[in-house]
């Protein structure tokens, strides 16, 4: 029941397959303890596992895995230069403190719990259950608890009192995990700090590796030994970064040719913080950002925090400092880690949620406009369901996405699209170029073939996304003189081409100002994502969000899509209004201005309809 209920929470088979390919063991099954598995556990749906064997290593390639991972452990220990790796690996010490060489890679989640002393026992038990579930699903946690002295208004305790309190809090976390039938152990003495640079390093990594390789969750307190071998308090963020540097295959030292494979990979960083995710100025009720593409959004979000303008009453200086430090730490970590790694910030309550069949609330809205032909009723403008009791950590592991999309519209202060959780990725850079509707004399007008973009790569992206051949010459003739904006994601993984359109009554062309209600309209002419990037990675959300909320905030954007287009469900969720154009095979979508209203009434709707009917096809055949 556990596996079926969890896998069913993945919204698509593609997401389930992606999870299985990344986190499944070589035998095709997630990590699971055999001691608590019911004999009547049903087999997962075959469709979820279809083709999985094609992506797992054959037995012939796993024969010497133990030797290779043994060499990897030696290399990790040797790099730290604190003990002799050979003596450690084969020393007749307790097996509890010796890494166990296994055939499968360990996928690691680095978890930080801030203000753990203020987390209730019930909530901590819920967090323990979540950590154990993550381990069962193939993501093994390693936990760092945060210092007490970072709590506002609380004086730093004496060294003896502080260490005693830290040990007690570590044991609380251990107990919470063990009550969930997991295994955990407090790990002391693994960290050191240089007094001058205050840089934390992991000097006894075998204490952590041994716990992880034996299926035990290590719990680290923010304690390190200085040059005088004195135990001192250090910042928990520094320990997180030290662990990232230790285990990352892309850290400062470039990997050698034919290097041994990593026994352990850091896939996720999880911050459990009473403050929750990074607050957003765009979302109501002091809600957090849903998703942050750090390459694109870090600077702007940091400026929001520095200005302290978030929320009705702003942020306290302590809250601002905590958010800024968290943002900076995760930016550094994600820049080191592989591109498919991610970070998540959430509250203790959200992390403690037990995943169940989710209740949902639906935000609905519709509009109608009477034309000369009778009553026109656009489709329901918003029909998204928001789960109230879905654990964001479990959901993200299975889907690599937040609980709901960051590109969904924010319609009102009562919008259900509020969250205390932020998902962060190193992400992809965006190339953004725009043209005004009415350029001033001498303004250089952006064209697709002026060298600003790689037209060949852009055309390939469009053709790959739509599965059809683009008539490039014909397309340029139609759009080249009326480009409103162009957004290109990464290495042409996704793109949006927006044009300025009229319905013909203003004569078209730049500088042709029409009457009120007949002015130029922003039209999404092409929205394309490479097939290999569709459904995962968030490319579509990043591009759409940048277009609607960043490049053209508050402006209405119009587009059309063929009625049979499989992407229409995604469009319906993001549109403020839709209309099936009679006798055309097209569905019209628009985002509208503030609130999504058609401010021009019948005239605006007729203009939208005329534009969508008048756009010429751009594909061959």
C-alpha positions in Angstrom: 0.0 0.0 0.0 2.8 2.4 0.8 4.4 2.1 -2.6 1.2 2.2 -4.5 -0.1 5.3 -2.6 3.2 7.1 -3.1 3.7 6.3 -6.7 0.1 7.2 -7.5 0.8 10.7 -6.2 3.0 11.3 -9.2 0.8 13.2 -11.6 2.2 11.5 -14.8 3.8 8.2 -15.8 6.7 10.2 -17.1 7.4 11.6 -13.6 7.1 8.1 -12.1 9.5 6.7 -14.6 11.9 9.5 -14.1 11.9 8.9 -10.3 12.4 5.1 -10.8 15.3 5.6 -13.2 17.1 7.9 -10.8 16.4 6.4 -7.4 15.6 2.7 -8.1 18.0 0.0 -7.1 19.6 -2.2 -9.9 16.8 -4.7 -9.4 14.3 -2.1 -10.2 12.8 -1.6 -6.7 13.2 1.4 -4.4 15.1 1.0 -1.2 12.9 -0.8 1.4 13.6 -2.5 4.7 12.7 -6.1 4.6 11.8 -6.3 8.3 8.5 -4.3 8.0 7.3 -5.3 4.6 3.9 -7.0 4.6 3.9 -10.3 2.7 0.7 -9.2 0.9 2.4 -6.1 -0.6 0.9 -5.8 -4.1 3.1 -5.5 -7.1 3.3 -1.9 -8.5 1.6 -1.3 -11.8 3.7 -2.7 -14.7 3.2 0.5 -16.7 5.2 2.4 -14.1 8.1 0.1 -14.6 7.9 -0.3 -18.3 11.3 0.1 -19.9 13.1 0.5 -16.6 15.4 -2.4 -17.1 16.8 -0.6 -20.2 18.1 2.1 -17.9 19.7 0.0 -15.2 23.2 -1.4 -15.3 23.6 -5.1 -16.4 25.1 -7.5 -13.9 28.3 -7.7 -15.9 29.0 -4.1 -15.1 28.3 -4.5 -11.4 30.8 -7.3 -10.8 33.6 -5.1 -9.6 31.4 -2.4 -8.1 32.6 -3.2 -4.6 36.2 -2.7 -5.6 35.4 0.6 -7.3 33.4 2.0 -4.4 36.1 0.9 -2.0 38.5 2.9 -4.0 36.1 5.9 -3.9 36.0 5.7 -0.1 39.8 5.6 0.0 39.9 8.7 -2.3 37.5 10.6 -0.1 39.4 9.8 3.1 42.8 10.5 1.4 41.6 13.9 0.2 40.9 14.9 3.8 44.5 13.9 4.8 43.6 13.1 8.4 43.9 9.3 8.6 45.5 6.6 6.6 42.8 5.2 4.3 44.2 1.7 4.1 44.5 1.4 7.8 40.9 2.6 8.2 39.3 0.5 5.6 40.7 -2.8 6.9 41.0 -1.9 10.6 39.4 -4.5 12.9 37.2 -1.8 14.5 33.5 -2.0 15.1 31.4 -2.5 12.0 29.2 0.3 13.2 31.9 2.8 12.3 33.2 1.2 9.2 31.7 1.9 5.8 29.9 -1.1 4.3 30.7 -1.5 0.6 27.4 -1.8 -1.3 26.6 -2.3 -5.0 24.2 0.6 -5.3 24.9 4.3 -5.1 23.6 6.2 -2.1 21.4 9.2 -3.0 21.8 11.7 -0.2 19.6 14.5 1.1 21.3 17.0 3.4 18.7 18.2 5.9 19.0 21.2 8.2 16.4 21.7 11.0 16.5 25.2 12.4 15.3 26.0 15.9 14.7 22.3 16.5 14.3 23.0 20.3 11.1 24.9 19.4 9.6 22.1 17.4 7.0 20.2 19.3 7.5 16.4 20.0 4.4 15.6 17.8 5.7 17.6 14.9 9.2 16.2 15.3 7.8 12.7 15.2 6.0 13.6 11.9 9.3 14.9 10.5 10.9 11.6 11.6 8.3 9.7 9.7 9.0 11.8 6.6 12.8 11.2 6.8 12.2 7.5 7.1 9.9 7.5 4.1 12.5 9.4 2.1 15.0 6.7 2.9 12.6 4.0 1.9 12.1 5.8 -1.4 15.8 5.9 -2.1 16.8 9.3 -0.7 18.9 8.8 2.4 18.9 11.8 4.8 21.8 13.3 6.8 20.6 15.8 9.4 22.3 18.9 10.7 20.6 20.8 13.6 21.0 24.5 13.9 22.6 26.5 16.8 20.4 27.8 19.6 22.3 31.1 19.6 20.8 32.1 16.3 17.4 32.4 17.9 16.3 36.0 18.2 16.5 37.4 21.8 18.2 34.3 23.2 21.7 34.8 24.6 24.4 32.3 23.6 24.7 29.8 26.5 28.0 28.7 28.0 30.0 26.1 26.2 29.1 23.3 28.6 25.4 24.2 28.7 25.3 24.6 24.9 26.9 21.2 24.2 24.6 19.5 26.7 21.6 21.1 25.0 22.9 20.2 21.5 23.2 16.6 22.6 19.7 16.6 24.0 18.3 18.0 20.8 20.3 15.5 18.7 18.8 12.7 20.7 15.3 14.1 20.2 15.8 13.8 16.5 17.2 10.3 16.8 14.2 9.2 18.9 11.7 10.7 16.5 13.3 8.7 13.6 13.5 5.5 15.6 9.9 5.8 16.6 9.1 5.8 12.9 11.0 2.5 12.7 14.1 4.0 11.2 17.7 4.1 12.4 19.6 7.2 13.4 22.7 8.0 15.4 24.2 11.2 16.7 27.6 11.8 15.1 30.2 13.8 17.1 33.7 15.0 16.1 33.4 14.8 12.4 34.0 18.5 11.8 36.9 20.9 12.2 37.2 24.7 11.8 40.2 26.8 11.0 40.4 29.7 13.5 41.6 32.3 11.1 39.4 31.6 8.1 36.5 30.1 10.1 36.1 27.6 7.3 34.5 24.3 8.3 35.7 21.0 6.9 34.7 17.4 7.4 37.9 15.8 8.9 36.4 12.4 9.9 34.1 11.6 7.0 34.1 7.9 7.8 31.8 8.6 10.8 29.2 9.9 8.4 29.8 7.4 5.5 29.7 4.5 7.9 26.3 5.5 9.2 24.9 6.1 5.7 26.2 2.8 4.3 24.6 0.9 7.2 21.2 2.5 6.6 21.5 4.8 9.6 20.7 8.5 9.5 23.5 10.6 10.9 22.6 13.5 13.1 25.2 16.3 13.3 25.2 19.0 15.9 26.9 22.4 14.9 30.1 21.5 16.7 33.6 21.6 15.3 37.1 21.3 16.7 39.4 24.2 16.3 43.2 24.2 15.9 43.6 23.7 19.6 41.2 20.7 19.6 38.6 22.7 21.5 35.0 22.1 20.7 33.4 25.3 19.4 30.0 26.4 17.9 29.9 26.8 14.2 27.2 27.8 11.7 25.1 24.9 10.5 25.1 26.4 7.0 28.9 25.9 7.0 28.5 22.2 7.8 26.0 21.9 4.9 28.5 23.5 2.5 31.3 21.3 3.9 29.3 18.2 3.2 28.4 19.4 -0.3 32.1 20.0 -1.0 33.1 16.6 0.4 30.6 14.6 -1.6 30.2 16.5 -4.8 31.8 15.1 -7.9 32.0 18.6 -9.3 33.7 20.3 -6.4 36.9 22.4 -6.7 39.1 19.5 -7.8 38.3 18.4 -11.3 37.6 14.7 -11.6 40.4 12.6 -13.0 40.0 10.6 -16.2 38.7 7.1 -15.5 38.0 8.2 -11.9 36.1 5.8 -9.6 32.4 6.3 -9.5 30.9 8.1 -6.5 29.5 5.9 -3.9 27.3 8.8 -2.7 25.7 11.7 -4.5 24.0 14.8 -3.0 20.6 15.0 -4.8 18.7 17.3 -2.5 19.2 19.9 0.3 16.3 20.4 2.6 15.9 23.2 5.0 13.2 22.8 7.7 12.7 26.3 9.1 9.9 27.8 11.1 10.1 30.8 8.7 9.3 28.6 5.8 10.4 29.4 2.2 11.7 32.6 0.7 8.8 35.2 0.9 7.5 36.7 -2.3 6.2 40.2 -3.0 3.9 38.8 -5.7 2.0 36.3 -3.7 -0.8 37.1 -1.2 -0.8 36.5 2.6 3.0 36.6 2.9 3.3 33.4 0.9 6.6 32.0 -0.3 8.0 31.8 -3.7 6.9 28.5 -5.2 10.1 28.0 -7.3 13.3 29.9 -7.8 15.5 29.6 -10.9 18.7 30.8 -9.2 20.5 31.7 -12.4 17.7 34.1 -13.3 16.1 35.2 -10.1 18.7 35.3 -7.3 19.6 39.0 -7.7 16.0 40.2 -7.8 14.9 38.1 -4.8 17.9 39.1 -2.8 17.1 42.8 -3.5 13.5 42.2 -2.3 14.8 40.8 1.0 17.4 43.5 1.5 14.7 46.2 0.9 12.5 44.4 3.5 9.3 45.3 1.6 7.8 41.8 1.7 4.4 41.3 3.4 2.1 43.8 5.0 4.3 44.5 7.9 7.7 43.7 6.4 10.4 41.5 7.8 12.2 41.8 11.1 16.0 42.3 10.8 16.6 38.8 12.2 14.1 37.2 9.7 15.7 39.1 6.9 19.2 38.0 7.9 18.1 34.3 8.1 16.4 34.4 4.7 19.5 36.1 3.1 21.9 33.6 4.7 19.7 30.7 3.6 19.5 32.1 0.0 23.2 32.6 -0.2 24.1 29.2 1.2 21.8 27.4 -1.2 23.1 29.4 -4.1 26.6 28.3 -3.4 25.7 24.7 -2.8 23.6 24.4 -6.0 26.4 25.9 -8.0 28.7 23.1 -6.9 26.2 20.2 -7.2 25.1 18.6 -10.5 22.4 20.4 -12.5 19.7 17.9 -11.5 20.1 18.6 -7.8 17.7 20.8 -6.0 17.0 22.5 -2.6 13.8 22.9 -0.7 12.8 25.2 2.2 9.7 24.3 4.1 8.2 24.6 7.6 8.3 21.9 10.3 4.5 21.5 10.0 4.7 20.9 6.2 7.6 18.5 6.6 5.6 16.5 9.1 2.5 16.0 6.9 1.7 12.4 6.4 1.0 11.8 2.7 -2.6 10.7 2.2 -5.1 10.8 -0.6 -5.3 14.5 -0.8 -8.3 16.8 -0.2 -8.4 19.7 -2.6 -10.0 23.0 -3.1 -10.8 24.3 -6.5 -10.6 27.9 -7.6 -13.1 28.5 -10.3 -14.1 31.5 -12.4 -15.7 32.2 -15.7 -16.8 35.1 -17.8 -19.3 35.6 -20.5 -19.6 38.3 -23.3 -22.6 38.9 -25.4 -21.9 39.4 -29.1 -24.2 40.1 -32.0 -24.3 36.4 -32.6 -25.6 35.6 -29.1 -24.2 34.6 -25.8 -20.5 33.6 -25.9 -19.3 31.6 -22.8 -15.6 31.1 -22.5 -14.3 28.0 -20.8 -13.9 27.8 -17.1 -10.9 30.1 -16.5 -9.3 28.4 -13.5 -9.9 24.8 -12.4 -6.8 23.9 -10.5 -6.9 21.6 -7.5 -4.5 22.4 -4.7 -3.7 19.5 -2.3 -4.0 20.6 1.3 -2.3 17.6 2.9 0.4 16.6 0.4 3.9 16.4 1.9 6.1 18.7 -0.2 9.3 16.7 0.4 7.7 13.4 -0.7 6.0 15.0 -3.6 9.2 16.7 -4.8 11.2 13.4 -4.6 8.6 11.7 -6.8 8.0 14.5 -9.4 11.0 16.8 -9.1 8.4 19.6 -8.9 6.8 21.8 -6.3 3.3 20.8 -5.1 1.8 23.3 -7.6 3.4 25.1 -10.5 5.0 28.5 -10.1 3.5 29.7 -13.4 -0.1 29.3 -12.3 -2.0 32.6 -12.1 -2.4 34.5 -8.9 -5.9 35.8 -9.2 -6.7 37.4 -5.9 -5.7 37.8 -2.2 -7.9 34.7 -1.6 -6.1 32.6 -4.1 -5.5 29.0 -2.9 -2.1 29.2 -4.5 -0.2 30.0 -1.4 2.6 28.0 0.1 5.2 28.0 2.8 7.6 25.9 0.7 10.1 27.1 -1.9 11.9 24.8 -4.4 15.2 26.1 -5.6 17.4 24.9 -8.5 20.6 26.3 -10.0 18.4 26.4 -13.0 19.0 27.8 -16.5 19.8 31.3 -17.7 17.3 33.2 -19.7 18.0 35.4 -22.7 15.3 38.1 -22.8 14.9 40.7 -25.5 11.9 43.0 -26.1 10.6 45.6 -28.5 8.2 48.4 -27.5 4.8 48.5 -29.3 5.6 51.9 -30.8 9.4 52.4 -31.0 10.8 55.9 -31.0 12.7 57.1 -34.1 16.1 55.5 -34.5 15.3 52.6 -32.2 16.8 49.3 -33.4 14.0 46.9 -33.9 14.6 43.3 -32.8 14.4 40.8 -35.6 14.8 37.0 -35.5 17.4 37.1 -38.3 19.5 40.1 -37.1 22.1 37.9 -35.3 20.7 38.5 -31.9 19.8 34.8 -31.7 20.9 31.6 -33.4 18.0 31.3 -35.9 19.0 27.7 -36.9 18.8 26.5 -33.2 15.6 28.4 -32.6 14.0 26.8 -35.7 15.2 23.3 -34.6 13.7 24.0 -31.1 10.3 24.9 -32.6 10.3 21.9 -35.0 11.4 19.5 -32.2 8.7 20.8 -29.9 5.8 20.8 -32.4 7.0 17.7 -34.4 6.5 19.6 -37.6 8.7 21.3 -40.2 8.8 25.1 -39.9 8.5 27.2 -43.1 11.2 29.6 -41.9 11.0 32.1 -44.8 7.3 32.4 -44.5 7.4 32.6 -40.7 10.0 35.4 -40.8 7.9 37.3 -43.3 4.9 37.2 -40.9 6.6 38.0 -37.6 9.9 39.7 -38.2 8.5 43.3 -38.2 6.4 42.9 -35.1 8.4 41.1 -32.5 7.3 42.1 -29.0 9.6 39.8 -27.0 11.8 36.8 -27.3 12.7 34.5 -24.3 15.3 31.7 -24.8 16.0 29.3 -22.0 19.5 27.9 -21.5 21.0 26.2 -24.6 17.8 26.6 -26.6 15.9 24.2 -24.3 12.8 26.4 -24.5 11.6 29.6 -26.0 8.7 32.0 -26.3 8.2 34.3 -29.2 5.6 37.1 -28.6 4.4 39.5 -31.3 2.5 42.8 -31.4 -0.7 42.1 -33.3 -3.7 44.1 -34.5 -7.0 43.0 -36.1 -6.4 44.9 -39.3 -8.3 48.0 -38.4 -5.3 50.1 -37.5 -3.3 49.2 -40.6 -0.6 47.3 -38.6 3.1 48.0 -38.6 5.1 50.0 -36.1 3.9 53.4 -35.2 0.3 52.7 -36.2 -1.7 53.8 -33.1 -5.3 52.6 -33.1 -8.3 53.8 -31.3 -8.9 52.8 -27.7 -9.7 49.1 -27.6 -8.0 48.6 -31.0 -4.4 49.0 -29.9 -1.8 46.4 -30.4 -2.2 43.1 -28.5 0.6 40.9 -27.1 0.3 37.5 -28.9 2.2 34.4 -27.9 3.1 33.2 -31.4 5.3 30.3 -30.5 5.9 28.5 -27.1 8.3 25.7 -27.5 10.2 23.3 -25.3 12.6 20.5 -26.4 10.9 17.1 -26.1 13.7 15.9 -23.9 12.9 18.8 -21.5 9.1 18.5 -21.5 7.4 17.4 -18.3 10.6 17.5 -16.2 13.1 20.2 -15.2 10.5 23.0 -15.1 11.7 24.6 -18.4 8.1 25.4 -19.5 7.2 27.0 -16.1 10.4 29.1 -16.1 9.7 30.5 -19.6 6.0 31.1 -19.1 6.5 32.7 -15.7 9.2 35.0 -17.1 6.9 36.0 -19.9 3.7 36.7 -17.9 5.1 37.9 -14.6 8.5 39.3 -15.6 8.7 40.6 -19.1 5.0 41.7 -19.5 3.6 42.0 -15.9 0.0 43.0 -15.8 -0.4 42.9 -19.6 -2.9 40.6 -21.3 -1.3 38.0 -23.5 -3.3 36.2 -26.2 -2.6 32.9 -27.9 -4.4 30.1 -29.8 -3.9 26.3 -29.8 -5.4 23.5 -31.9 -8.3 21.8 -30.1 -6.5 18.4 -30.1 -3.2 19.8 -28.7 -2.2 17.7 -25.7 -0.7 20.8 -24.0 -4.2 22.4 -23.8 -4.7 21.2 -20.2 -1.6 23.0 -19.2 -2.8 26.1 -21.1 -6.3 25.9 -19.5 -4.7 26.0 -16.0 -2.7 29.2 -16.8 -5.3 31.1 -18.8 -7.7 33.6 -17.3 -10.2 32.9 -20.1 -10.7 30.6 -23.0 -13.0 30.3 -26.0 -13.4 27.6 -28.6 -13.5 29.4 -32.0 -16.4 28.0 -34.0 -15.6 26.3 -37.4 -11.8 26.8 -37.0 -10.3 23.9 -35.0 -8.7 26.5 -32.6 -9.1 27.3 -29.0 -8.3 30.9 -27.9 -6.6 31.6 -24.6 -5.8 34.9 -22.8 -4.3 35.9 -19.5 -5.9 39.3 -19.3 -4.7 42.3 -17.4 -5.1 42.7 -13.7 -7.7 40.0 -12.7 -8.0 38.8 -16.3 -10.9 41.0 -17.3 -11.4 42.0 -20.9 -11.2 45.7 -20.2 -12.5 46.6 -23.7 -15.6 44.5 -23.3 -17.2 43.3 -26.5 -14.6 45.4 -28.6 -11.7 43.7 -26.9 -13.1 40.2 -27.3 -13.9 40.9 -31.0 -10.3 42.1 -31.5 -8.9 38.9 -29.8 -11.1 36.8 -32.0 -10.1 38.6 -35.2 -6.4 38.3 -34.4 -6.7 34.5 -33.7 -8.6 34.0 -36.9 -6.2 36.0 -38.9 -2.8 34.5 -37.9 -1.3 32.6 -40.9 0.0 29.1 -40.5 3.8 28.8 -40.2 4.4 25.1 -40.6 4.8 23.2 -43.9 2.2 20.8 -45.1 
